């Protein structure tokens, strides 16, 4: 049988050849299949090396790049659509939702950067429940925290300066 040592785990004769296999490229809960791949797989650790005599590695990488681009564009258009639905400017969305910079938010919308998962999740939640935006605005103002601080530590309460 045709075998070779695994470069990952070091198992002698751990790598066994395969041909015609389909594997999936995954990113952010999305996947794309890549068919008819050839290479070597370790029976111990599962490491895969594509056969350099074929175009398997190139096709796998190309599908990964396409999936990444498609996901970034999809997430960017969703961020922009939801922001507009909520009638927020980019500046206001940054202040209320992300705390990051305006340039980064713009890059999320253009699909140049993936938005942070918590931001994307919050925006999708606000898309489903737009009435929660009032709660986000209230929490962002911080009045509840100021009141809590004054209640727990009245000795540190500040008075308006004249």
N, C-alpha and C positions, 0 to 999 in steps of 0.2 A: 504494500500500500504506500502511496505517495504522501509523506508527512514531512514536517519540518518543526524546529523548536519555536516556541512562542516568544516573541521579543518582549511581550508585556509581562507575563508571569514566569517565564523561564522554563516552562514544562517542555521536556524533551519529547519530540514527536507529538506535541499538543495541537499543532495546526494541521487541519485537514482541508483539502480543496473542496470548493463548491462551484457549480455553474447553474445558470438559469434561475437564480434566487431573486425574490422580490424583497426589498427592505423599504422602510418608511423613513423619511426625513421629518423631524418634528420641531415645531417652534410655537410657543404660546398656545397650547392645546389644539393646534392645527397640525395636519400631517399631509404629506404627499408621498405616494408610492413611487418607487423606482424599480423597474422590472429588468429581468434578464441580466443580473449582475454575476460576476465571476470573481473568485478570490480564495482566501484562506480564512478559516475560522478555528479558534482555539476551543477545544472541547472542555477545557478546564475553566477559563476565565471569560470566554465569549468574545475575546478580541477578534476584530475582523480587519484583514488587510486585503485590499482589492488587487486583482491581478494586473500588474503593469503592462502586460501584453494586450490588454483590452482597454476600452474606453469607460469601464465601470466607474472608476474614481471620478473622472471628469463629469460623467452624467449625474452621479450622486451629488457632487458639489454644485453643479448647475441647478439641479432641482432645489437644493437647499437655499441657494442665492435667490431663486425665483420665489420660493415660499417666503423668505424674509422680506423681500421687496413687496410682495402682495400683502403680507400682514401689516407692514408699516403703512402702506397706503390705505388699507382698510381701517386701521386704528386711527390714523390721522383724519380721514374723512369723517369717522364717527365722532371724534373729539370736536371737530369743527361743527358738525351738524347739531350735536347736543348743545354746544355753547350758544349757537345761534337760536336754537329752539328755546333756550332759557333767557334769551335776550341779554346776553352778557357780552361785553367787549373782552378782548384778550386781556387787557389790563385788569379788569374786574375779576375775570376768571382766575387769573394768577393770584390776585390778592385773596380771594375767597377759598380757592380749591387747592392750589398747589404750593404756594409759598416760594416757588422758584422764580426764575426770571422770565421777562416777557419774551426774550429771544428763544429760550428753550421751549416755551409754550408754542410759539410760532413754528418752531422746527417739528414739534409733535404733530401739529396740524398739517404740515407739508409732507409728513411721512419720512422725514429725515432722521428722526430719533423715535424710539418707542417711548410712549408715555410711561411713567412709573406705574406699576400695577395698582397701587392704592388710588392714584388719581383716576386711572381708567375705570376702575371698579366704582368709584364714587360718581363719576360722570354717567356711567351706565345706570346706576341706581337713580340718579336724578332724572334721567331720561324716562325711566319707568314711573317715577313718583315726583313729578316736578314741584308739587306743593312742598316738598322737603327743602327746597331752596330757601324758603323763609327761615327755617330752622338753622340752616347752614349760615345764613347771614347773621342771625341772632348769636349763634355760638362764636362766629368770627369776631363779633364786636367785643366779646369777652366780659359783658356786664355780669353774667352769672358767676364767673370766676372772681371778679372784683367783689361781688357781694359775699361770696363764700369766704374770701380772704378777710374781709371786714368783720364777718361773724366769728370766725375762728381766732382772729388776732386783732381785736379792736384797738390794742395799744399801738399798732402800727398803722392805723388808719390815717390817711393823709387828708388834709383839708385844702380846698382850692386856694391858691395863692392870690393875693390882691395886688 
